[in-house]
Amino acid sequence: MTPVLDAPVSDESPVTKAAPIVNRDGVNWSSAIAFAVFHIGAIAALFFFTWPAFFVALGLYWVSLSLGIGMGYHRLLTHRSYKVPKVIEYFLAICGTLALEGGPTFWVATHRVHHQYSDKDGDPHTPRDGKWWSHIVWMLVGDATNYDSEVCAKYAPDLTKDRFLVLLSKYHYVPLLLVGIGLYAWGGLPFLLWGLFFRVTMGLHATWLVNSATHLWGERRFATRDDSRNNWFVALLSFGEGWHNNHHAHPTSARHGLAWYELDMTWIGIRCLRALGLAKSVKVAQLPPNPVDREPAKAA
């Protein structure tokens, strides 16, 4: 199939079904305990610093967030911004599990709901319900992180038909567990604390900032139907996901940093796959000569 390059991308939401009813009552103990353990481990890592452990963490940070979440979960599985052979799709999905953000079917279903109801009733993590709600609280209460198979089938039907992705979603914690065992065997406690606990915690907050900060602070290039903004700091932490207003205007675009100065490391990764002939049908939005709407950046 001929790649769709440098063409405007529709801002249609990937789904049109009603948002699932989410219970917001009670404590989500599985999420609360997991996040508490990893944050404690991240603090402990500060007392076991070594440069080798730091660089291992940095490498895994890129693998989990750029390859896994950015290229895999988000731009490939959620929005189908490009096509790759199944073996690469599965590899990127496995990388995504290393971020401790759940399995691919849950992640994709949640993000598609977010786009359909962005900053409206039904959005699971809009800052209109509170800044801290959008950043972390929405995962600590109720059942927002426990979509059942019926909900995932409605919002991610393409993934629930794939046996490997269904299996990976069910056992999404296994790759992270194996990496943790490998890190401890390779470099002892410093590698484990930095390569697993500190790295995962930083990655979680980078992703959560996309949910919170990029709907609160930054510049609006496009007049989207939500509060999405372009935030350079979040883009730097998340390998390009912080160009969020660009993304909400053109959700199926594989490129989020549309201007030359908007660094998008995940897009560079996709370009490399395309140059190798491994990525096809790559959709890329153009930067308009006269943006519809532009608002000045807002201070935090």
N, C-alpha and C positions, 0 to 999 in steps of 0.2 A: 504494500500500500504506500502511496506517495506521502511523505511527511507533510504535515500542515505546519508550515514555518512562516513566522513573521506575519501572521494574520490575526485580526481582532478575534478575541475569544468571547463567547456568550457568557453573560453573568447569571444564566439560569441555574437554579439550585439543582443538585444531582438527584433529589427526590421530591416528591410532591405529596407524600402521605402525611397523615396527621401525626403530630409529635406524640411520643409515648408518654403515658402518665407516670410521673416519677414521684416516689414517696420520699419526702424530705424530713420525715420524723425519725428520731432515734439516732444513735451513734453507729456509724459503719465501722465496726471494730476491726475488721480485716485491714482496711485502709489505714485506720488510725494507728494500729500497732506497727504495720509495715513502715509507714512514714516516720514514726517515732524511732524505730530501730535504726533506720538508715541515717536519720539526722544525728543520732547519738554516735553512730559509727563515723560520720563525717567530721564531727568535732574531735573524736579520738584520733583521727588521721593527722590532725595538726600536731600531735605530739610524737608522731612516727614518720616525720618527713624525711624523704631521701629523693635525690634528683631522679634516679631510675624509676622509682615508684610514681613520681609526678609525671614523667614523660609517658609511662605506660597508661596512666589515667587519661592523659591528654589524647593519646591515640585512640583509646576506647571511647572517649567522649565524642570524637569525630565519627567513629564507626557506628555508635548507637544513635546519635542525633542526626548527623548528616546522611549517612548511608541508610540507617534504619528508619528513623522517623521522617526525615525530610524527603529523601528519594523513595523510600519504600512505603511506609504507612500512608503518608500524606499525598505526595504528588503522583505516585503510581497507583496504589490500591484504592485510595479514596476518590481521586479526581480523574484517574486514567489519563494523565497528561501526556503519557508516552507509553510505548509498548516495548517489552523486552522478552527474551526467551524465558520459559517457566523456571529454569534452573536459577536464573538471575533474580527473578521475582521472588522465589522462595528464599534465596540467600539474603536479599534485602529485608524480607519479612523477619527472618531469624535475627538479623542485626537489630531490628526494631524491638524485639522482645528484650534486648539487653538494656533498654532504657527504663524498665519497670513501669511501663505505662499500659499494661494489659496486653491481651492478644490482639491480633489484627482485626478480627470481626467486630469486637467491642469498640476498638479505637475508631475504625472506619464508620460504624453505625453512629457513634457519638458525634463525630465530626460532621457527618452529613446532616444530622439533626441540627447542629449548630448553624450550618449554612442556611438551612431551610427557614429557621426561626431566629436568625441572628439578631440579638438585642430585642427580641420580642418574647411574648409568652411562649414557652416551649423550649427556649434556648437553655441548655443545661448549665451554662456558666457565663451568663452575661453580667458585666459590672453594674448594670442597672439594679441588680439584686444586692449589690455591695461589692466593694473592691476586693475584700478578703474572700467573699463568697466565690468570685470568679477565679481567684488565684488558687485556693486550696479547699475552702470550707465545703464546697459542693460535693467533694469526694469523701468528706468525713462524716456525712449524715445520710440517712436514708439509703436508697438502693441505686443511686445514679451510676455507680460503677459496677452494677450487677445486672445489666440487661440480660433478659432471658433469651432463649433460642428463637422465640417467636418474634421478638423485637429486632434481633439481629437479622433474621430472615427478611423482615420488611425493609430494613434500611441498608442492608448489605447482602442482597440476594446473590450477587455475583461471587462473593466470598464464601457464603454458606454452601455453595454448590461445589466448592473446591475441597476435596478430602484432606489434602495436606494442610491448607490454611485452617480448616476446622480443627484438625488434630493439634496444630501449633497453638491455636487459640486456647484449647483445653489445657495444654501443658506448657503454657507460655513461660512459666517460671523455670523450666528445665535448662534452657540455654544459659540463663543468668547464673543458675546454680553451678553448672559445669564450669563456667568462666571463673566463678569464685573459687572453686576447688583448684583450678589450674593456676590462678594467681597466687594462692597460698603455697602451693607446691613449688612454684617457680621462685617467688621472692619473699615468702614468709608474710608476717603480719603487715609490714609497710605496703606491700603490693596489694594485699587484700583490702586494707582500709582505704587506700587511695584509688586503686583500680576498680573497686566495687562500691564501697559506701560513699566516699566523697564524690566520685565521678557521677554516680547515679543521682545523688542528692542535687548536685549542681545542674545536671541535665533536667531533672524534674522541674526545678525552679525556672530554668530557661524556657521550657515548654509552657509552664503555667503563666509566665509573663506574656506569652502570646495571647493567652486567654484573657488576661487582665489588663496589662499595661498598654497593649496595642489597641485596646478599645477605649482608652482613656487619654493617652498622651501621644502627641506626634502630629504629623502633617497629613491632611486629607487631599490627595491629588484628584480623586474621583468622588463624585456625589453618589455614593452607594446608599442603600436603604438601611444601613446600620451605622454604628459608631466607629467602624474600623479605621485605623490610622497607621501610617508608616513610622516606625520607631527604629532609628539606626542602632541604638544600644541593644535592643532585643534582637535585631537582625544579626548583630555581631556575635551575640551569645548563642544564637540558634542556627547559624550557618545560612541565614537568608530568610527565615520564616517571619522575621519582624517587619518585612515590607507588606504588612497585612492589609492595608487599604488597596494596594495594587492587587493583592490576591483575591479580596472579596469582589473587586470589580471584574476580575478575570479569573475565576476559580479553577478553570481547567488549563490555565497556562502553566507550562513547566518552569517558566522563568518568573520569579517574583520581583527581583530587583530590575526594574525596567530601564532606569537611567544608568548611564555609564558609571556613575559614582555610587550606585547602590550595590554594594558587594553582596553577592549571592553565591556562596560556596557550593551549595547544593546544586544550583544550576550549572556550575562548572563541572560537577561530577556527571550530570546528565549529558552535557556536551561531550565529555570524554567518551561516554558510552556510545553516543551517536557517531563520533569520529571513528570509533572502532567497529562501527556497523552493528552494534548490539542494541541500540535504541532506535526505534522506528516510530513514525507517526507522531513526532514531537510537536506539541502545540505551543506556540509562543505568541503572546500578546504584544502589540506595538505600543510604544509610548506616544500618546496623542500630542500633536503640535500645540493644541490649546486645551489644556485640561478643563473639564467641566466645572470642577470645584476645587478650590484650594484654600485651606485654612492655615494660619500660622501655628507653629509648634506650641504646645502648652507645657508649662513647667510642671514638674511633679508636685 
